[in-house]
Amino acid sequence: MDTLTRKPISIERLERLSEEIHPLEVVFDQMRDHVVITDENANIVYANKAAQHHTGFKVHEMIGKNPGDLWGGKMPREFYRKLWYRIKVEKEPYIGEVENQRKDGGKYWQELRISPILDSAGEVKFFIAIEPNITDKIELAKSKENFANTFDKRLQNSILGLRQTLDWLSLNGKLTQKQKDRLEIAYRQQQNLALLVSDLLEFVQPFSGSST
C-alpha cells in the first residue's frame, strides 16, 4: 500500500480483530510457511512462528505494523500498486514472487499468496498472506539462466569459428577431397550438437522476479 494512504490501527480494533482470528492460530502456527494476517489497511494483526523465523522480527515487533515497514517495500512501486489494486479494489487473490529483507539485512525471495477475506457486506475485513520461502528456487533459476546464456554463446562462437575455418581452407588450403569431406562432417556434427543444446535449453525457464 502507498505510504501516504496507510491508516494505522487502534489498540482496541487490534484486540478485537485478534480475538476473531484466534481460532485460526492453532493451524497457522503449525505451518512452516510464513503466514501473516492483516486488517484492510495492511496492519498486521497476526503472524505465525515461521514468519518470525523467516523475517528475523519477533512477533510482538510485527503486530500493528505494516509489512512494507519491516521486511517488505523492496520491489518497484508499480509492483505494489498492481498488488494493492488486485486485492483491495478487485478483491481477488494475488499470487506472485517478492524480494524481501530480513531484520539483519539479508535478502530473500518469497512466493506471495494474498487472499482478501470479505465481511457480510462484501468489504475487505482481513488479508491472509501465505509466503513460502523460495530463495533456493530463485537462485537455481538464475544459475540455470546464466549457464544457458554462457553455454549457448560459446557454442555458437565455436560453430562460427569452425565454419570460417572450413570456408578459408576450402578456398585457400591445399586439401584433398577426403580432408574436405572430414571437415564438412565435423561442421555438420557441430551443427547437430547446437540443435540438440538448443532443444535442451528450451527446458531452462528464465528467471522472473514477479508474476501476477
C-alpha positions as CSV (number, residue, x, y, z in Angstrom):
1,M,0.0,0.0,0.0
2,D,1.2,3.5,-0.7
3,T,2.7,5.1,2.5
4,L,0.5,8.2,2.1
5,T,-2.7,6.2,2.2
6,R,-1.9,3.9,5.1
7,K,-4.2,4.1,8.1
8,P,-2.8,2.9,11.5
9,I,-4.9,0.5,13.6
10,S,-6.1,1.4,17.1
11,I,-5.3,-0.8,20.0
12,E,-9.0,-1.5,20.6
13,R,-9.5,-2.6,17.0
14,L,-6.3,-4.7,17.0
15,E,-7.5,-6.5,20.1
16,R,-11.0,-7.1,18.6
17,L,-9.6,-8.5,15.3
18,S,-7.1,-10.6,17.2
19,E,-9.9,-12.3,19.1
20,E,-11.7,-13.0,15.9
21,I,-8.8,-14.8,14.2
22,H,-7.7,-16.6,17.4
23,P,-9.2,-20.0,16.4
24,L,-7.0,-20.0,13.2
25,E,-3.8,-19.5,15.1
26,V,-3.5,-23.2,16.1
27,V,-3.5,-24.2,12.5
28,F,-1.2,-21.4,11.2
29,D,1.3,-21.9,14.0
30,Q,1.9,-25.4,12.8
31,M,2.8,-24.3,9.2
32,R,6.4,-24.0,8.0
33,D,5.4,-21.2,5.6
34,H,5.4,-17.6,6.6
35,V,1.7,-16.6,7.4
36,V,0.6,-13.1,8.2
37,I,-3.0,-11.8,8.7
38,T,-3.6,-8.0,8.3
39,D,-6.6,-5.7,8.5
40,E,-7.9,-4.0,5.4
41,N,-5.2,-1.4,5.7
42,A,-2.3,-4.0,5.8
43,N,-1.7,-3.6,9.6
44,I,-0.5,-6.9,10.9
45,V,-2.9,-8.5,13.5
46,Y,-1.3,-11.9,13.5
47,A,2.0,-13.5,12.4
48,N,2.9,-17.2,12.9
49,K,6.2,-18.6,14.2
50,A,7.5,-19.2,10.7
51,A,7.1,-15.5,9.9
52,Q,9.3,-14.8,12.8
53,H,11.9,-17.3,11.6
54,H,11.9,-16.0,8.0
55,T,12.0,-12.3,8.7
56,G,14.0,-12.1,11.9
57,F,11.4,-9.9,13.5
58,K,9.8,-11.1,16.7
59,V,6.0,-11.5,16.6
60,H,5.5,-8.7,19.0
61,E,7.5,-6.4,16.8
62,M,5.2,-7.2,13.8
63,I,1.8,-6.7,15.4
64,G,0.2,-3.4,14.4
65,K,2.9,-2.7,11.9
66,N,2.9,-2.8,8.1
67,P,5.0,-5.5,6.3
68,G,6.3,-2.8,4.0
69,D,7.9,-1.0,7.0
70,L,9.6,-4.2,8.3
71,W,10.7,-6.7,5.7
72,G,8.9,-5.5,2.5
73,G,9.0,-2.5,0.3
74,K,12.0,-3.7,-1.8
75,M,10.1,-4.2,-5.1
76,P,9.4,-1.5,-7.7
77,R,6.5,0.9,-6.8
78,E,4.4,-0.4,-9.7
79,F,4.6,-3.9,-8.3
80,Y,2.8,-2.8,-5.1
81,R,0.3,-0.6,-7.0
82,K,-0.8,-3.6,-9.0
83,L,-0.8,-5.9,-6.0
84,W,-2.9,-3.5,-3.9
85,Y,-5.4,-2.9,-6.8
86,R,-5.8,-6.6,-7.2
87,I,-6.6,-7.4,-3.6
88,K,-8.2,-4.2,-2.4
89,V,-10.2,-2.9,-5.4
90,E,-10.9,-6.1,-7.4
91,K,-11.0,-8.1,-4.1
92,E,-9.3,-11.0,-5.8
93,P,-6.4,-13.2,-4.6
94,Y,-2.9,-12.3,-5.7
95,I,0.0,-14.7,-6.5
96,G,3.5,-13.5,-7.3
97,E,7.1,-13.5,-6.2
98,V,8.6,-10.8,-4.0
99,E,12.1,-10.0,-2.7
100,N,12.1,-9.1,1.0
101,Q,14.8,-8.1,3.5
102,R,15.3,-9.7,6.9
103,K,15.8,-7.7,10.1
104,D,19.6,-8.4,9.8
105,G,19.7,-7.0,6.2
106,G,19.8,-10.4,4.4
107,K,17.7,-10.5,1.2
108,Y,15.5,-13.4,0.4
109,W,12.7,-14.4,-2.0
110,Q,9.2,-15.5,-1.2
111,E,6.2,-16.6,-3.1
112,L,3.4,-14.2,-2.3
113,R,-0.1,-15.5,-1.9
114,I,-2.6,-13.0,-0.6
115,S,-6.3,-13.6,-0.2
116,P,-8.8,-11.0,0.8
117,I,-11.4,-12.1,3.4
118,L,-14.7,-10.2,3.0
119,D,-17.3,-9.3,5.6
120,S,-21.1,-9.8,5.2
121,A,-21.3,-6.5,3.2
122,G,-18.7,-7.7,0.7
123,E,-16.0,-5.3,2.0
124,V,-12.4,-6.4,2.8
125,K,-12.0,-7.3,6.5
126,F,-8.8,-9.2,6.5
127,F,-5.9,-10.2,4.2
128,I,-4.3,-13.6,4.7
129,A,-0.8,-13.8,3.2
130,I,0.9,-17.2,3.0
131,E,4.5,-16.8,1.8
132,P,6.8,-19.8,1.2
133,N,10.5,-19.0,1.1
134,I,11.7,-19.7,-2.5
135,T,15.2,-18.2,-2.3
136,D,16.8,-21.6,-3.3
137,K,14.4,-21.9,-6.3
138,I,15.1,-18.4,-7.5
139,E,18.9,-18.8,-7.1
140,L,18.7,-22.1,-9.0
141,A,16.7,-20.4,-11.8
142,K,19.3,-17.7,-12.0
143,S,22.1,-20.2,-12.2
144,K,20.4,-22.1,-15.0
145,E,19.8,-19.0,-17.0
146,N,23.4,-17.8,-16.6
147,F,24.6,-21.3,-17.6
148,A,22.3,-21.4,-20.6
149,N,23.4,-18.0,-21.9
150,T,27.1,-18.7,-21.4
151,F,27.0,-22.1,-22.9
152,D,24.9,-21.1,-25.9
153,K,27.2,-18.2,-26.7
154,R,30.3,-20.3,-26.5
155,L,28.8,-23.0,-28.7
156,Q,27.7,-20.5,-31.3
157,N,31.1,-19.0,-31.4
158,S,32.6,-22.4,-31.8
159,I,30.4,-23.2,-34.7
160,L,31.1,-19.9,-36.4
161,G,34.8,-20.4,-36.0
162,L,34.6,-23.8,-37.5
163,R,32.6,-22.6,-40.4
164,Q,35.0,-19.7,-41.1
165,T,38.0,-22.2,-40.9
166,L,36.3,-24.6,-43.3
167,D,35.5,-21.8,-45.8
168,W,39.1,-20.5,-45.7
169,L,40.6,-23.9,-46.1
170,S,38.2,-24.7,-49.0
171,L,39.3,-21.5,-50.8
172,N,42.9,-21.3,-49.9
173,G,44.1,-24.6,-48.4
174,K,45.6,-27.4,-50.4
175,L,43.2,-30.0,-49.1
176,T,42.4,-33.4,-50.6
177,Q,38.8,-34.2,-51.2
178,K,39.0,-36.7,-48.3
179,Q,40.2,-33.9,-45.9
180,K,37.4,-31.6,-47.1
181,D,34.8,-34.3,-46.5
182,R,36.1,-34.8,-43.0
183,L,35.9,-31.1,-42.3
184,E,32.4,-31.0,-43.6
185,I,31.4,-33.9,-41.4
186,A,32.9,-32.1,-38.4
187,Y,30.9,-29.0,-39.2
188,R,27.6,-30.9,-39.5
189,Q,28.3,-32.7,-36.2
190,Q,28.8,-29.3,-34.5
191,Q,25.6,-28.0,-36.0
192,N,23.7,-31.1,-34.8
193,L,25.1,-30.5,-31.3
194,A,24.0,-26.9,-31.4
195,L,20.5,-28.0,-32.3
196,L,20.5,-30.6,-29.5
197,V,21.6,-28.0,-26.9
198,S,19.0,-25.5,-28.2
199,D,16.3,-28.1,-27.6
200,L,17.6,-28.8,-24.1
201,L,17.7,-25.1,-23.3
202,E,14.0,-24.9,-24.0
203,F,13.5,-26.6,-20.7
204,V,15.5,-23.9,-18.8
205,Q,13.0,-21.4,-17.5
206,P,14.2,-17.8,-17.5
207,F,14.3,-16.1,-14.1
208,S,11.2,-13.9,-13.3
209,G,11.1,-11.7,-10.3
210,S,7.4,-11.4,-10.1
211,S,4.2,-12.6,-11.7
212,T,0.5,-11.9,-11.4
